[in-house]
Amino acid sequence: AVGVWIDGRWPGRFSWTLMLLFGGLICGCLNAWYWVSHVSKNE
């Protein structure tokens, strides 16, 4: 929702919606990788 709002307010050369979507995807993958590595060390 934030990316769509930014795109509507300040249109630019690239889509904030897509950039924030990919940023969230990368953060989620890093978080999952950290969590899996942390849990596997405790077993």
Biopython code that builds the backbone (N, CA, C, O; Angstrom):
import numpy as np
from Bio.PDB.StructureBuilder import StructureBuilder

atoms = [
    (1, "ALA", "N", (0.819, -1.190, 0.000)),
    (1, "ALA", "CA", (0.000, 0.000, 0.000)),
    (1, "ALA", "C", (0.863, 1.254, 0.000)),
    (1, "ALA", "O", (0.502, 2.260, -0.611)),
    (2, "VAL", "N", (2.001, 1.196, 0.683)),
    (2, "VAL", "CA", (2.881, 2.362, 0.749)),
    (2, "VAL", "C", (3.493, 2.644, -0.618)),
    (2, "VAL", "O", (3.589, 3.799, -1.032)),
    (3, "GLY", "N", (3.906, 1.592, -1.318)),
    (3, "GLY", "CA", (4.497, 1.779, -2.640)),
    (3, "GLY", "C", (3.523, 2.374, -3.638)),
    (3, "GLY", "O", (3.903, 3.212, -4.455)),
    (4, "VAL", "N", (2.276, 1.949, -3.580)),
    (4, "VAL", "CA", (1.245, 2.499, -4.471)),
    (4, "VAL", "C", (1.027, 3.971, -4.155)),
    (4, "VAL", "O", (0.865, 4.783, -5.066)),
    (5, "TRP", "N", (1.020, 4.321, -2.874)),
    (5, "TRP", "CA", (0.828, 5.716, -2.462)),
    (5, "TRP", "C", (1.994, 6.578, -2.944)),
    (5, "TRP", "O", (1.784, 7.672, -3.467)),
    (6, "ILE", "N", (3.233, 6.082, -2.767)),
    (6, "ILE", "CA", (4.405, 6.842, -3.222)),
    (6, "ILE", "C", (4.374, 6.999, -4.737)),
    (6, "ILE", "O", (4.669, 8.077, -5.253)),
    (7, "ASP", "N", (4.017, 5.927, -5.460)),
    (7, "ASP", "CA", (3.926, 6.016, -6.921)),
    (7, "ASP", "C", (2.891, 7.051, -7.349)),
    (7, "ASP", "O", (3.090, 7.750, -8.342)),
    (8, "GLY", "N", (1.793, 7.156, -6.614)),
    (8, "GLY", "CA", (0.766, 8.134, -6.948)),
    (8, "GLY", "C", (1.188, 9.560, -6.647)),
    (8, "GLY", "O", (0.839, 10.483, -7.384)),
    (9, "ARG", "N", (1.939, 9.747, -5.563)),
    (9, "ARG", "CA", (2.374, 11.089, -5.162)),
    (9, "ARG", "C", (3.555, 11.591, -5.983)),
    (9, "ARG", "O", (3.550, 12.727, -6.457)),
    (10, "TRP", "N", (4.557, 10.750, -6.149)),
    (10, "TRP", "CA", (5.791, 11.136, -6.820)),
    (10, "TRP", "C", (6.156, 10.116, -7.893)),
    (10, "TRP", "O", (6.992, 9.246, -7.650)),
    (11, "PRO", "N", (5.556, 10.204, -9.056)),
    (11, "PRO", "CA", (5.914, 9.255, -10.120)),
    (11, "PRO", "C", (7.371, 9.458, -10.534)),
    (11, "PRO", "O", (7.846, 10.587, -10.659)),
    (12, "GLY", "N", (8.057, 8.360, -10.741)),
    (12, "GLY", "CA", (9.475, 8.443, -11.091)),
    (12, "GLY", "C", (9.839, 7.465, -12.177)),
    (12, "GLY", "O", (8.981, 6.930, -12.880)),
    (13, "ARG", "N", (11.142, 7.242, -12.298)),
    (13, "ARG", "CA", (11.647, 6.358, -13.350)),
    (13, "ARG", "C", (11.402, 4.897, -13.033)),
    (13, "ARG", "O", (11.322, 4.079, -13.950)),
    (14, "PHE", "N", (11.280, 4.543, -11.754)),
    (14, "PHE", "CA", (11.041, 3.152, -11.387)),
    (14, "PHE", "C", (9.871, 3.072, -10.423)),
    (14, "PHE", "O", (9.496, 4.065, -9.799)),
    (15, "SER", "N", (9.306, 1.902, -10.309)),
    (15, "SER", "CA", (8.112, 1.693, -9.498)),
    (15, "SER", "C", (8.496, 1.417, -8.047)),
    (15, "SER", "O", (9.203, 0.453, -7.752)),
    (16, "TRP", "N", (8.023, 2.270, -7.152)),
    (16, "TRP", "CA", (8.252, 2.046, -5.724)),
    (16, "TRP", "C", (7.538, 0.791, -5.255)),
    (16, "TRP", "O", (8.014, 0.100, -4.354)),
    (17, "THR", "N", (6.401, 0.498, -5.863)),
    (17, "THR", "CA", (5.660, -0.705, -5.483)),
    (17, "THR", "C", (6.511, -1.951, -5.713)),
    (17, "THR", "O", (6.611, -2.806, -4.833)),
    (18, "LEU", "N", (7.119, -2.055, -6.884)),
    (18, "LEU", "CA", (7.957, -3.217, -7.183)),
    (18, "LEU", "C", (9.226, -3.230, -6.345)),
    (18, "LEU", "O", (9.654, -4.290, -5.886)),
    (19, "MET", "N", (9.835, -2.063, -6.138)),
    (19, "MET", "CA", (11.059, -2.005, -5.338)),
    (19, "MET", "C", (10.798, -2.438, -3.901)),
    (19, "MET", "O", (11.586, -3.192, -3.331)),
    (20, "LEU", "N", (9.703, -1.973, -3.310)),
    (20, "LEU", "CA", (9.385, -2.358, -1.938)),
    (20, "LEU", "C", (8.962, -3.818, -1.855)),
    (20, "LEU", "O", (9.224, -4.488, -0.856)),
    (21, "LEU", "N", (8.309, -4.312, -2.901)),
    (21, "LEU", "CA", (7.940, -5.725, -2.937)),
    (21, "LEU", "C", (9.188, -6.610, -2.941)),
    (21, "LEU", "O", (9.274, -7.571, -2.176)),
    (22, "PHE", "N", (10.146, -6.284, -3.798)),
    (22, "PHE", "CA", (11.387, -7.058, -3.841)),
    (22, "PHE", "C", (12.203, -6.872, -2.565)),
    (22, "PHE", "O", (12.843, -7.813, -2.094)),
    (23, "GLY", "N", (12.184, -5.666, -2.006)),
    (23, "GLY", "CA", (12.879, -5.444, -0.736)),
    (23, "GLY", "C", (12.294, -6.285, 0.379)),
    (23, "GLY", "O", (13.036, -6.849, 1.183)),
    (24, "GLY", "N", (10.982, -6.378, 0.438)),
    (24, "GLY", "CA", (10.333, -7.219, 1.440)),
    (24, "GLY", "C", (10.612, -8.689, 1.220)),
    (24, "GLY", "O", (10.767, -9.447, 2.176)),
    (25, "LEU", "N", (10.675, -9.094, -0.034)),
    (25, "LEU", "CA", (10.994, -10.485, -0.355)),
    (25, "LEU", "C", (12.410, -10.833, 0.095)),
    (25, "LEU", "O", (12.638, -11.904, 0.658)),
    (26, "ILE", "N", (13.349, -9.942, -0.149)),
    (26, "ILE", "CA", (14.736, -10.168, 0.263)),
    (26, "ILE", "C", (14.842, -10.205, 1.783)),
    (26, "ILE", "O", (15.521, -11.072, 2.333)),
    (27, "CYS", "N", (14.175, -9.270, 2.470)),
    (27, "CYS", "CA", (14.194, -9.274, 3.943)),
    (27, "CYS", "C", (13.575, -10.553, 4.494)),
    (27, "CYS", "O", (14.084, -11.116, 5.463)),
    (28, "GLY", "N", (12.501, -11.011, 3.898)),
    (28, "GLY", "CA", (11.860, -12.242, 4.342)),
    (28, "GLY", "C", (12.746, -13.459, 4.137)),
    (28, "GLY", "O", (12.803, -14.338, 4.997)),
    (29, "CYS", "N", (13.436, -13.517, 3.004)),
    (29, "CYS", "CA", (14.346, -14.640, 2.747)),
    (29, "CYS", "C", (15.523, -14.625, 3.712)),
    (29, "CYS", "O", (15.924, -15.675, 4.214)),
    (30, "LEU", "N", (16.079, -13.452, 3.977)),
    (30, "LEU", "CA", (17.181, -13.356, 4.936)),
    (30, "LEU", "C", (16.727, -13.735, 6.337)),
    (30, "LEU", "O", (17.458, -14.404, 7.067)),
    (31, "ASN", "N", (15.539, -13.315, 6.712)),
    (31, "ASN", "CA", (14.999, -13.657, 8.025)),
    (31, "ASN", "C", (14.782, -15.160, 8.147)),
    (31, "ASN", "O", (15.108, -15.747, 9.179)),
    (32, "ALA", "N", (14.239, -15.787, 7.115)),
    (32, "ALA", "CA", (14.024, -17.235, 7.136)),
    (32, "ALA", "C", (15.357, -17.977, 7.193)),
    (32, "ALA", "O", (15.486, -18.956, 7.928)),
    (33, "TRP", "N", (16.347, -17.523, 6.426)),
    (33, "TRP", "CA", (17.666, -18.147, 6.443)),
    (33, "TRP", "C", (18.289, -18.050, 7.836)),
    (33, "TRP", "O", (18.847, -19.027, 8.337)),
    (34, "TYR", "N", (18.194, -16.876, 8.458)),
    (34, "TYR", "CA", (18.740, -16.694, 9.803)),
    (34, "TYR", "C", (18.018, -17.595, 10.797)),
    (34, "TYR", "O", (18.657, -18.231, 11.635)),
    (35, "TRP", "N", (16.708, -17.654, 10.710)),
    (35, "TRP", "CA", (15.928, -18.456, 11.647)),
    (35, "TRP", "C", (16.244, -19.944, 11.507)),
    (35, "TRP", "O", (16.421, -20.639, 12.508)),
    (36, "VAL", "N", (16.316, -20.435, 10.268)),
    (36, "VAL", "CA", (16.617, -21.849, 10.041)),
    (36, "VAL", "C", (18.023, -22.178, 10.537)),
    (36, "VAL", "O", (18.222, -23.222, 11.159)),
    (37, "SER", "N", (18.993, -21.318, 10.279)),
    (37, "SER", "CA", (20.355, -21.594, 10.741)),
    (37, "SER", "C", (20.436, -21.531, 12.261)),
    (37, "SER", "O", (21.188, -22.295, 12.867)),
    (38, "HIS", "N", (19.689, -20.649, 12.878)),
    (38, "HIS", "CA", (19.680, -20.533, 14.338)),
    (38, "HIS", "C", (19.029, -21.758, 14.972)),
    (38, "HIS", "O", (19.542, -22.280, 15.963)),
    (39, "VAL", "N", (17.923, -22.223, 14.427)),
    (39, "VAL", "CA", (17.219, -23.384, 14.977)),
    (39, "VAL", "C", (18.042, -24.654, 14.775)),
    (39, "VAL", "O", (18.086, -25.510, 15.659)),
    (40, "SER", "N", (18.690, -24.782, 13.625)),
    (40, "SER", "CA", (19.463, -26.001, 13.367)),
    (40, "SER", "C", (20.708, -26.086, 14.253)),
    (40, "SER", "O", (21.187, -27.190, 14.514)),
    (41, "LYS", "N", (21.240, -24.970, 14.719)),
    (41, "LYS", "CA", (22.382, -24.990, 15.638)),
    (41, "LYS", "C", (21.970, -25.471, 17.024)),
    (41, "LYS", "O", (22.775, -26.074, 17.734)),
    (42, "ASN", "N", (20.726, -25.211, 17.415)),
    (42, "ASN", "CA", (20.245, -25.590, 18.743)),
    (42, "ASN", "C", (19.860, -27.057, 18.825)),
    (42, "ASN", "O", (19.667, -27.567, 19.929)),
    (43, "GLU", "N", (19.744, -27.745, 17.723)),
    (43, "GLU", "CA", (19.340, -29.163, 17.750)),
    (43, "GLU", "C", (20.520, -30.087, 17.903)),
    (43, "GLU", "O", (20.349, -31.306, 17.943)),
]
sb = StructureBuilder()
sb.init_structure("model")
sb.init_model(0)
sb.init_chain("A")
sb.init_seg("    ")
for serial, (resi, resn, name, xyz) in enumerate(atoms, 1):
    if name == "N":
        sb.init_residue(resn, " ", resi, " ")
    sb.init_atom(name, np.array(xyz, "f"), 0.0, 1.0, " ", f" {name:<3s}", serial, name[0])
structure = sb.get_structure()
